[in-house]
Amino acid sequence: MMRDTVMAALKDAMKAGDKVKLGAVRLIQAAIKDRDIEARGAGKEKASDDELLSLLQKMIKQRQESASIYHANGRPELAAQEEAEIAVIQSFLPKQMDETEVKAAIAAAITDTSAAGMKDMGRVIALLKERHAGQMDFGKASGLVKAALSA
């Protein structure tokens, strides 16, 4: 499903002559192909859509770090290019949950796993990743889970 969406976006960007989108979609395709080659070498099948979602989130995080470095070093044109790529990559992700939705999902996951303390944090995060892959930033979510379990 995700692969078809990326291919369709590539064709659309080519037809429209959108060089920024075309470049970003080609980067996504290359990352997907690398992941598949890596999986094949390990004797696994092609990456699933959930794995591709995590790959896209990783790509976004890399570009955010690069953009902040470019801003700090006075290179706004390079930062703008990274931010444009972020926007294209985000278009392939499902709608991101806002903070109240994330907190509600965490509360539900804690209840469903019967988590009692910090030792259960891994189970709660695993359930959140299973239910809400691509919909929340798990770096921020883990801090919220930690706060909820220690309270």
N, C-alpha and C positions, 0 to 999 in steps of 0.2 A: 504494500500500500504506500509506504513512505517513498520507496524507490520510484514508483509510478508518478507520485507527486513531484519529485525532484526532476524527473525526466520531462514532465509536462512544463514545469517552470523553466527548464533549460530551453525548450523549443519556443516558449512564449517570449523569453528574453531575446533569443536570436531573431525572431520575427519582428519584435519591437525595436531592435537595435539598442537595447538598454545595456550598455557596457558594464555598468556597476553591478547590476543584478546578474548578468551573464558570468562575470568573473567570480562572484560569490557562489553562485550555483555550481560552477565548475570546481571550486574549492570543496564544496560539500560532496560532490560526486567523487572527487579524489579521496577524501577522507573515508567515505563509505567503501570505496574500492580497497583502500588500505586495510580497513577493518575486516573485510571479507577475505583478503589474502592472508591476513594474520590468523583468522579463524580456520581457514583451510589448512594452514601449516600446523595448527594444533589439532587437526582432525575433527573440527566442528563444522556445523552447517553455516550458511550465511547468517549475518547478524539479524536479529529480530527487530521489529519496529521499536520496542522498548530500549534496546541497545542503541539504536540509531538516535532516539530522542536524547539519551544520555550523551552520545557523541556530539550532537548539536549543542547541547548545553555546555559541554566542555569547550567547544569552538567559540561560543559566545564569551565564556569566561576568559579565554586566552586573548580575545580581541579587546575586551574591556581593560585587561591589564596593559596591553600594548597601547591602547588609546590614552590611558592615564599617564603612562611613561612619556608618550609623545607630547601630551599637554604640558607635563612638568619640564620637558626639555625644549619648549618653544617651537614645536613642529605641528602647528594646527592643521596643516593640509594632510599630513599622514594620519593624525587623529581622526579627522573627518572621514578619511577613507575607511578606517577601522570601524567607525560608528555606522557608516553606510552598510558595511558587510554585516554588522550586528543586526541591523534592521531587516536585512534580507533573510538571515538565518532564523531570526525570531518569527518570521512569517510562516515557517514550517512547524513551529511548536504550537501545541494547544494553548488556549487562553490561560494566562497565568492567574493563579489564585491571589486574592488580596489578603492582607494580614488577618482579617477576621475569619475568612474562610480557612486559612492555614491553621489558625488556633482551633477552630471547630473540628477540622480533620485530625489534628493532634489529639484533642480530647476524645474523639471517637476511637482513635487507634489505641489510646491508653486504656480505654474501657474495654475494647474488644480483645486486647491481649492480656487483660487483667494485670497490667504492669503495676508493681508496687514500689519500685525504687530504681536507682541508677543501674542496677544489674540487668534490668529489663529494657534498657534504652535501645539495644541492638534490635530486639524484636519489634519495638515500636517503629523505628526507622525503616526496617525491612517491610513492614506492613504499609507504611506511608509510600514507600517507593513502588510497591506493588499496585497500590490503588491510585496513586496520583503522579505517575511517572510523567515528567515533562511539564507538570503544572505548578511546581513550586521549586524554590531554591533550597536544596537540602542542606546547604551550608548554614543558612539562616534558620531553617527548620530544626536542625539538630540543637541549636542553642535554645530554641523555644521548648523543645522536648526536654532538654536537661533542666530548664527552669521549672517546667511543669512536674517533672518527676521528683525534684528536690524540694518542692513546696509541700 
